[in-house]
Amino acid sequence: KLLEDNLDSDGGGDETSFTLLINSFVTDGNLPKTEHMMIWMLKSGYLPSLQTLVSVLSMYSQKGQVKQGDKWIEAMLKLGALDKSDPAAMAVEAGNIGDIPLAERLAELARSWGSVSGDMYSSILRAHAMVLNHESAERWMARYQQASGETASPSPDDFAFVIVACAHHGLTNRCARWISQMKQEGFAPDNRIYEVFLSSCVQSGDMRKAERCMRDLLDTEDVSSPDLGVFEQLLRLYRSKGFSDRMESWVEEMQKHGIQHSPSTYASMIESYAADGNLEKMDAHAAHMLEAKMDIPSETFSVLVRAWANAKGAPPAEKLKKTDYYVDHMVARNESLDECIHDLVGVCYHCKDEEKAYKYVTALVASGAPIDRKLRHTINTWGPEKLKVLLKQPGNA
């Protein structure tokens, strides 16, 4: 407001003042004042920068007034204020701010003027990739490659953006195709690329491609060795499939390459062994994490408690002893028991330990968490009156 008042009193202004005011009005979405200030700036003999012009055009687009916005381009042309290379530069700016429709319109103008740039294609494909629109990102990458005779060629980062967009949707084959093209261009995919590719395998459940990718990485000398992030994507895939034996072999492979296990590595192993019912190995990995004082995720503790609470064939007394052991560690670390209360009460039910069950349910009620239908059924089936009283409390009735 102070700048605007100064312009009114002076009857003129400088380029910086006009630019600041226009950008401020654009930010506020004030179209009338933006138009007024743009006209005033031009009448005062100043031209808006390309960045300012793009922000103004973007505001018109957001308000559904594309044709009115395009009149500013026509005005700039009449004033001779746009060079042949400017539309491409403006398309880059529009892509950088995420206004994809405007960027694409400016790119078409640049192509009609016969003046495109690698940065233009890169900016637009990256804008599409940022919103995970893999089809449009791939389309603009293809255009970029076709135009590489008149512009710079796509960079490794451009390939990476497209691969990330495809990986998000689990499109393993498309990821593989772009990695192959990347290699043909003379670029060596790094661990970031392979980690993304393996994440697409996790999404699609394609274990065969994931394993082949890892074998290629380990057997090829001209690429960097896989790091922890790459290995852990593969372990995620095995965990989702419940193949703990294969996980073991790849964990050994990690050790051969001098890669230290992270807490998430052990957590993956624990979850996989729990799913397989191999409680001995599950406990062994948990013991190592506890001895090493690792940061154990609360979800992993819940897995340990649930695995023992629902262990088939284990005597109720052993179930209670094991669950108590992990619950003690959870309590010592201020971890919430809410996720496994039902399983714990189930163990107490089989062991007829009403006092412990009452303690668990009381803690659940105190936390404000609801008593779900399964837990309610267990309590009503079991029948201890002091537990039923908890069900009748406000919010649980």
Solvent accessible surface area in square Angstrom, and as a share of the most:
residue,aa,sasa,rsa
1,K,167,0.71
2,L,135,0.67
3,L,63,0.31
4,E,25,0.11
5,D,62,0.32
6,N,68,0.35
7,L,5,0.03
8,D,91,0.47
9,S,91,0.59
10,D,110,0.57
11,G,57,0.55
12,G,22,0.21
13,G,31,0.29
14,D,73,0.38
15,E,85,0.38
16,T,89,0.52
17,S,16,0.10
18,F,0,0.00
19,T,33,0.19
20,L,97,0.48
21,L,8,0.04
22,I,0,0.00
23,N,57,0.29
24,S,53,0.34
25,F,19,0.08
26,V,27,0.16
27,T,116,0.67
28,D,107,0.55
29,G,28,0.27
30,N,51,0.26
31,L,19,0.10
32,P,97,0.61
33,K,77,0.32
34,T,0,0.00
35,E,61,0.27
36,H,101,0.45
37,M,1,0.00
38,M,0,0.00
39,I,82,0.42
40,W,42,0.15
41,M,0,0.00
42,L,40,0.20
43,K,166,0.70
44,S,41,0.27
45,G,65,0.62
46,Y,71,0.27
47,L,82,0.41
48,P,12,0.08
49,S,54,0.35
50,L,55,0.27
51,Q,119,0.53
52,T,3,0.02
53,L,2,0.01
54,V,1,0.00
55,S,27,0.17
56,V,0,0.00
57,L,2,0.01
58,S,5,0.03
59,M,6,0.03
60,Y,3,0.01
61,S,23,0.15
62,Q,144,0.64
63,K,89,0.38
64,G,64,0.62
65,Q,57,0.25
66,V,50,0.29
67,K,166,0.70
68,Q,81,0.36
69,G,1,0.01
70,D,43,0.22
71,K,126,0.54
72,W,26,0.09
73,I,17,0.09
74,E,93,0.42
75,A,30,0.23
76,M,3,0.01
77,L,74,0.37
78,K,178,0.75
79,L,103,0.51
80,G,62,0.60
81,A,25,0.19
82,L,19,0.10
83,D,96,0.50
84,K,124,0.53
85,S,67,0.43
86,D,18,0.09
87,P,0,0.00
88,A,4,0.03
89,A,48,0.37
90,M,1,0.01
91,A,0,0.00
92,V,32,0.18
93,E,40,0.18
94,A,0,0.00
95,G,6,0.06
96,N,103,0.53
97,I,89,0.45
98,G,48,0.47
99,D,17,0.09
100,I,25,0.13
101,P,83,0.52
102,L,1,0.00
103,A,0,0.00
104,E,43,0.19
105,R,78,0.28
106,L,3,0.01
107,A,0,0.00
108,E,83,0.37
109,L,44,0.22
110,A,0,0.00
111,R,107,0.39
112,S,87,0.56
113,W,66,0.23
114,G,54,0.52
115,S,22,0.14
116,V,26,0.15
117,S,36,0.23
118,G,7,0.07
119,D,99,0.51
120,M,0,0.00
121,Y,7,0.02
122,S,13,0.08
123,S,9,0.06
124,I,0,0.00
125,L,0,0.00
126,R,73,0.27
127,A,9,0.07
128,H,10,0.05
129,A,4,0.03
130,M,142,0.63
131,V,99,0.57
132,L,58,0.29
133,N,61,0.31
134,H,25,0.11
135,E,108,0.48
136,S,10,0.07
137,A,0,0.00
138,E,14,0.06
139,R,111,0.41
140,W,2,0.01
141,M,0,0.00
142,A,38,0.29
143,R,66,0.24
144,Y,8,0.03
145,Q,46,0.20
146,Q,150,0.67
147,A,9,0.07
148,S,41,0.26
149,G,85,0.82
150,E,126,0.57
151,T,22,0.13
152,A,70,0.54
153,S,58,0.38
154,P,2,0.02
155,S,39,0.25
156,P,51,0.32
157,D,60,0.31
158,D,3,0.01
159,F,0,0.00
160,A,5,0.04
161,F,57,0.24
162,V,0,0.00
163,I,0,0.00
164,V,63,0.36
165,A,0,0.00
166,C,0,0.00
167,A,4,0.03
168,H,94,0.42
169,H,87,0.39
170,G,11,0.11
171,L,52,0.26
172,T,8,0.04
173,N,103,0.53
174,R,89,0.33
175,C,0,0.00
176,A,36,0.28
177,R,117,0.43
178,W,6,0.02
179,I,12,0.06
180,S,50,0.32
181,Q,47,0.21
182,M,4,0.02
183,K,105,0.44
184,Q,144,0.64
185,E,83,0.37
186,G,66,0.64
187,F,60,0.25
188,A,70,0.54
189,P,3,0.02
190,D,60,0.31
191,N,26,0.13
192,R,111,0.41
193,I,1,0.01
194,Y,17,0.06
195,E,56,0.25
196,V,27,0.16
197,F,12,0.05
198,L,1,0.00
199,S,28,0.18
200,S,0,0.00
201,C,0,0.00
202,V,26,0.15
203,Q,106,0.47
204,S,57,0.37
205,G,24,0.23
206,D,35,0.18
207,M,28,0.13
208,R,153,0.56
209,K,30,0.13
210,A,0,0.00
211,E,41,0.19
212,R,121,0.44
213,C,12,0.07
214,M,0,0.00
215,R,117,0.43
216,D,79,0.41
217,L,6,0.03
218,L,34,0.17
219,D,110,0.57
220,T,56,0.32
221,E,174,0.78
222,D,116,0.60
223,V,29,0.16
224,S,58,0.38
225,S,74,0.48
226,P,3,0.02
227,D,59,0.30
228,L,54,0.27
229,G,22,0.21
230,V,0,0.00
231,F,0,0.00
232,E,35,0.16
233,Q,25,0.11
234,L,1,0.00
235,L,1,0.01
236,R,96,0.35
237,L,1,0.00
238,Y,0,0.00
239,R,76,0.28
240,S,78,0.50
241,K,93,0.39
242,G,21,0.21
243,F,76,0.32
244,S,10,0.07
245,D,102,0.53
246,R,99,0.36
247,M,0,0.00
248,E,47,0.21
249,S,58,0.38
250,W,9,0.03
251,V,13,0.08
252,E,98,0.44
253,E,27,0.12
254,M,0,0.00
255,Q,109,0.48
256,K,157,0.67
257,H,73,0.33
258,G,58,0.56
259,I,27,0.14
260,Q,150,0.67
261,H,36,0.16
262,S,20,0.13
263,P,52,0.33
264,S,54,0.35
265,T,2,0.01
266,Y,25,0.09
267,A,7,0.05
268,S,6,0.04
269,M,4,0.02
270,I,0,0.00
271,E,50,0.23
272,S,0,0.00
273,Y,3,0.01
274,A,22,0.17
275,A,78,0.61
276,D,72,0.37
277,G,51,0.49
278,N,55,0.28
279,L,26,0.13
280,E,146,0.66
281,K,81,0.34
282,M,0,0.00
283,D,25,0.13
284,A,60,0.46
285,H,39,0.18
286,A,1,0.01
287,A,39,0.31
288,H,84,0.38
289,M,0,0.00
290,L,22,0.11
291,E,140,0.63
292,A,55,0.43
293,K,176,0.75
294,M,36,0.16
295,D,117,0.61
296,I,3,0.02
297,P,48,0.30
298,S,42,0.27
299,E,116,0.52
300,T,1,0.01
301,F,0,0.00
302,S,9,0.06
303,V,36,0.21
304,L,1,0.00
305,V,0,0.00
306,R,100,0.37
307,A,17,0.13
308,W,18,0.06
309,A,10,0.07
310,N,91,0.47
311,A,10,0.08
312,K,202,0.86
313,G,86,0.83
314,A,19,0.15
315,P,74,0.46
316,P,62,0.39
317,A,73,0.56
318,E,65,0.29
319,K,29,0.12
320,L,29,0.15
321,K,150,0.63
322,K,60,0.25
323,T,0,0.00
324,D,33,0.17
325,Y,101,0.38
326,Y,4,0.02
327,V,6,0.04
328,D,92,0.48
329,H,50,0.22
330,M,0,0.00
331,V,86,0.50
332,A,82,0.64
333,R,82,0.30
334,N,142,0.73
335,E,44,0.20
336,S,68,0.44
337,L,24,0.12
338,D,50,0.26
339,E,119,0.53
340,C,0,0.00
341,I,3,0.01
342,H,49,0.22
343,D,23,0.12
344,L,2,0.01
345,V,0,0.00
346,G,17,0.16
347,V,2,0.01
348,C,1,0.00
349,Y,61,0.23
350,H,110,0.49
351,C,36,0.22
352,K,134,0.57
353,D,38,0.20
354,E,76,0.34
355,E,117,0.53
356,K,46,0.19
357,A,0,0.00
358,Y,71,0.27
359,K,116,0.49
360,Y,4,0.02
361,V,0,0.00
362,T,53,0.31
363,A,49,0.38
364,L,8,0.04
365,V,33,0.19
366,A,88,0.68
367,S,66,0.42
368,G,65,0.62
369,A,26,0.20
370,P,109,0.69
371,I,11,0.06
372,D,77,0.40
373,R,208,0.76
374,K,131,0.56
375,L,3,0.01
376,R,68,0.25
377,H,122,0.54
378,T,19,0.11
379,I,0,0.00
380,N,77,0.39
381,T,83,0.48
382,W,37,0.13
383,G,29,0.28
384,P,9,0.06
385,E,109,0.49
386,K,70,0.30
387,L,0,0.00
388,K,58,0.25
389,V,77,0.44
390,L,7,0.03
391,L,11,0.05
392,K,141,0.60
393,Q,67,0.30
394,P,131,0.83
395,G,81,0.78
396,N,11,0.06
397,A,108,0.84
